[in-house]
Amino acid sequence: MRAALRAEWTKLRTVAGPRRLLLGMIVATVALGAAAASVVTCESAGCGGDPVRFGLIGVMLGQAPAAVLGVLVIGGEYGSGMIRTTLTAMPRRVTAFAAKAVALAGVVAVAGTVAVLGSLLAGRLLLPRHGFTAAHGHRALSLADGPTLRAVVGSILYLTLIALLSLGVAAVVRSSAAGIGIVLGLLYLLPVLTQAIGDPHWQRRLEQIAPMSAGLAVQATTDLRLLPLQPWAGLAVTAGWAAAALAAGALLLRVRDA
């Protein structure tokens, strides 16, 4: 396993694509979070809103580069034929796949930490200028606050899970284009389709099983009773998606020809 991890880390470290995608994840997350914190306003006490969610909203955009990276970690090898070399060097296919997952999770978690903390800092600096102050019932964003810390840790885990979900999907379909389409459809198209359904009961059901709407519930710090699922339960749904995709990918990698 150690040799497999070293090989996967070398691939991620020496190829420009992963670095660009990780940088893109950081920039997209912080930029959208800062933009949201710059336009929302709180003009009086009791104005409502969730400042933590405003600050971390960039995760909705930052997850796209994380998903693309997860797909390309194995989908790119299928496209180039490099997968045969990988499996020849590491005949234990499940071990090789596990090494990809561990290396991917590590780099996305590190970059996700930078992205999420950057977004939180932007929110801490910008939101008070737009009325989110103690006088209006809102404390400054801080990791010392339990719900805020949970939202930050949960957002980092969410980005990591999305990358792992993408890795599993790409291992199943063995195509970068198809993998990216499927994952981005799950993340962005499924919520749109959910809103198109007229029945509130089925809307809520779909929100409870969709990987993005369920997983990002972990960012909420106010009005938790209105969420489709409670924060950690929602993130567990995303973890279930990732686990199922990884299990399917590992199984098919083991039984199919490269």
MIVO-492204 format. One line per field, with one value per residue (C-alpha): x, y, z. Coordinates in pm, 1 decimal. Layout:
N
u c(X/...)
v c(Y/...)
w c(Z/...)
This chain:
258
u c(0.0/285.3/433.2/91.6/36.2/378.6/300.7/-36.6/109.5/381.9/119.3/-77.5/233.1/408.3/116.7/-6.0/-376.2/-442.1/-262.0/-470.9/-793.8/-705.5/-616.2/-940.7/-1132.7/-973.5/-1027.3/-1386.2/-1482.4/-1332.3/-1442.4/-1807.8/-1813.7/-1666.7/-1910.8/-2207.5/-2083.8/-2052.1/-2410.5/-2625.2/-2748.4/-2895.9/-3061.1/-3219.0/-3225.8/-3391.6/-3321.5/-3272.1/-3036.5/-2748.0/-2415.3/-2214.5/-2393.5/-2345.2/-1973.3/-1943.4/-2172.2/-1867.7/-1844.6/-2132.0/-1901.3/-1574.8/-1709.0/-1701.4/-1318.9/-1303.1/-1543.5/-1349.6/-1025.8/-1186.3/-1299.2/-964.8/-762.3/-879.5/-1080.6/-774.2/-582.4/-859.1/-858.6/-482.5/-447.2/-220.5/-450.0/-288.5/53.5/-83.0/-240.5/68.1/284.3/27.0/-156.0/-364.0/-635.2/-834.7/-515.1/-430.5/-780.8/-766.4/-435.4/-596.1/-880.9/-649.5/-419.6/-717.6/-885.7/-563.5/-499.2/-863.5/-890.6/-582.5/-696.0/-1051.9/-925.3/-754.4/-1065.9/-1314.1/-1101.3/-1043.4/-1417.9/-1478.4/-1219.2/-1375.5/-1715.0/-1576.1/-1430.1/-1714.6/-2041.3/-2017.4/-1989.4/-2332.6/-2516.0/-2436.6/-2323.3/-2382.9/-2626.2/-2843.6/-2807.9/-2522.6/-2184.7/-1866.5/-1780.4/-1539.6/-1415.6/-1469.6/-1842.3/-1956.2/-2204.3/-1957.1/-1681.5/-1918.7/-2006.2/-1638.3/-1533.0/-1841.7/-1770.4/-1416.3/-1547.9/-1816.3/-1561.5/-1356.3/-1661.7/-1758.6/-1410.3/-1437.9/-1787.5/-1646.9/-1359.8/-1606.0/-1832.4/-1536.8/-1418.3/-1763.4/-1807.7/-1436.3/-1476.7/-1378.0/-1649.6/-1925.8/-1802.5/-1794.0/-2139.6/-2291.0/-2140.4/-2216.1/-2567.4/-2613.0/-2481.0/-2642.5/-2919.5/-3092.0/-3171.8/-3318.3/-3539.7/-3639.8/-3768.2/-3964.6/-4174.0/-4496.8/-4553.7/-4383.9/-4366.7/-4163.0/-3954.1/-3848.6/-3783.8/-3554.7/-3375.1/-3309.9/-3139.5/-2964.7/-2592.1/-2561.8/-2881.0/-2843.2/-2469.4/-2463.5/-2714.1/-2401.5/-2335.2/-2657.4/-2635.6/-2986.3/-3341.3/-3228.5/-3589.5/-3647.1/-3371.1/-3456.5/-3216.7/-3020.0/-2662.3/-2461.4/-2737.6/-2730.6/-2354.2/-2398.9/-2617.8/-2334.5/-2097.0/-2334.2/-2325.1/-1944.8/-1920.0/-2158.6/-1973.1/-1634.0/-1760.3/-1905.7/-1591.6/-1363.0/-1576.3/-1589.8/-1219.9/-1150.9/-1371.8/-1342.5/-1055.5/-857.7)
v c(0.0/238.7/199.5/254.1/569.2/701.2/639.3/815.9/1108.0/1140.8/1153.5/1425.2/1624.3/1618.6/1681.6/2039.6/1953.9/1859.2/2167.5/2391.6/2226.9/2253.5/2619.6/2666.3/2511.6/2754.5/3060.3/2972.0/2898.7/3215.8/3440.9/3335.9/3351.1/3702.0/3809.8/3681.1/3851.8/4176.2/4188.1/4058.7/4318.2/4322.9/4658.9/4599.1/4365.9/4034.0/4061.9/3686.9/3499.6/3271.4/3459.7/3137.9/3001.3/3329.4/3310.2/2947.1/2958.3/2940.1/2568.1/2524.7/2643.5/2510.2/2156.0/2155.0/2155.8/1898.5/1676.3/1716.4/1626.4/1317.1/1202.2/1269.8/1079.9/755.4/866.0/1031.3/703.6/518.5/780.5/763.3/388.6/455.0/243.8/-70.1/48.3/133.9/-209.5/-384.9/-203.8/-263.7/-590.9/-571.3/-362.1/-278.9/-164.3/55.0/203.0/259.2/440.2/671.0/742.2/814.6/1041.8/1224.9/1269.7/1406.1/1675.3/1782.1/1801.4/2025.6/2252.6/2246.5/2364.6/2661.5/2736.8/2713.8/2909.1/3173.6/3202.6/3228.0/3504.1/3693.6/3664.7/3778.5/4090.5/4175.9/4080.5/4335.1/4612.1/4511.6/4510.1/4164.8/4303.7/4231.8/4523.3/4335.4/4005.5/3852.8/3761.3/3782.7/3455.2/3263.0/2906.3/2948.7/2926.9/2561.7/2574.9/2773.0/2520.3/2240.1/2420.1/2468.1/2110.9/1979.2/2188.1/2050.9/1696.4/1768.6/1875.4/1564.0/1339.6/1497.7/1421.8/1060.5/1026.3/1147.3/897.6/613.8/725.1/756.9/406.2/273.8/451.0/453.8/784.3/1133.7/1305.5/1073.4/1084.4/1462.9/1483.6/1238.2/1397.5/1757.0/1648.5/1495.9/1809.3/2085.2/1943.9/1730.3/2031.7/2215.3/1918.4/1900.4/2257.8/2179.9/1923.5/2073.8/1836.8/1973.8/1623.0/1487.2/1802.6/1744.9/1375.3/1453.5/1721.5/1456.1/1220.0/1459.6/1469.9/1850.6/1965.1/1703.9/1746.7/2126.1/2119.5/2084.3/2455.5/2571.9/2738.7/2888.8/2761.3/2398.5/2282.3/2398.5/2180.6/1865.6/1682.3/1780.7/1890.5/1575.9/1350.1/1541.9/1502.5/1130.6/1110.5/1252.8/1007.2/727.0/838.2/844.7/505.8/344.6/490.3/380.8/30.7/-5.5/133.5/-97.9/-402.0/-330.4/-246.3/-586.8/-796.1/-614.8/-612.3/-290.1)
w c(0.0/78.8/-269.2/-427.7/-223.6/-320.6/-687.5/-670.9/-479.6/-743.8/-1018.4/-842.0/-755.8/-1092.0/-1329.5/-1377.6/-1411.6/-1047.3/-917.4/-1141.6/-1035.1/-666.8/-712.4/-903.8/-614.7/-369.9/-588.5/-679.8/-319.7/-175.1/-463.1/-454.0/-74.2/-79.0/-350.2/-151.2/166.1/-31.8/-155.0/133.1/381.3/729.3/788.4/1127.4/1424.6/1349.6/978.0/958.7/733.6/818.7/803.4/816.9/513.4/329.9/399.6/290.7/-12.1/-237.9/-164.4/-410.2/-687.8/-548.7/-552.8/-935.7/-967.4/-687.0/-881.6/-1205.6/-1027.2/-876.7/-1219.4/-1388.2/-1127.1/-1287.2/-1591.2/-1739.2/-1712.7/-1894.2/-2168.5/-2222.0/-2168.9/-1870.4/-1655.0/-1800.2/-1685.4/-1341.8/-1295.6/-1429.6/-1175.3/-899.1/-976.3/-659.3/-815.4/-504.0/-332.5/-630.6/-626.4/-249.9/-293.0/-549.4/-306.4/-13.4/-217.0/-366.7/-28.5/119.9/-139.8/-160.6/219.3/237.7/-47.0/90.3/428.1/265.0/57.7/343.6/591.4/324.8/272.8/645.2/674.4/384.0/549.9/883.6/720.0/482.8/653.7/941.1/679.7/551.3/882.0/1020.6/1355.0/1721.7/1728.9/1479.1/1659.2/1459.8/1603.3/1396.9/1224.5/1445.4/1484.8/1858.1/1789.3/1791.0/1500.0/1288.8/1357.4/1259.3/936.3/850.9/927.2/750.8/440.2/418.0/454.6/194.8/-67.6/5.0/-26.2/-358.8/-494.6/-375.9/-521.4/-853.3/-836.9/-786.7/-1069.5/-1308.3/-1216.5/-1304.2/-1639.0/-1737.8/-1920.0/-1808.5/-2011.4/-1892.6/-1534.4/-1523.9/-1680.8/-1434.4/-1125.3/-1221.6/-1313.7/-968.9/-802.9/-1006.1/-1224.8/-962.4/-736.0/-1036.7/-1118.9/-754.0/-764.0/-1080.7/-892.3/-768.6/-477.4/-161.2/-12.7/-302.1/-314.9/42.9/-22.8/-313.4/-110.4/152.7/-91.7/-332.6/-250.0/-261.4/-90.4/182.0/230.1/244.1/529.9/743.8/682.7/846.4/1186.1/1209.3/1150.9/1163.3/1188.8/829.6/683.4/486.0/720.6/1027.2/951.4/1023.5/892.8/564.1/534.8/605.0/293.4/83.3/249.9/153.4/-210.2/-201.9/-31.7/-280.1/-578.4/-443.0/-367.0/-716.3/-874.7/-677.9/-757.8/-1131.5/-1145.7/-993.1/-1220.4/-1555.5/-1800.3/-1803.5)
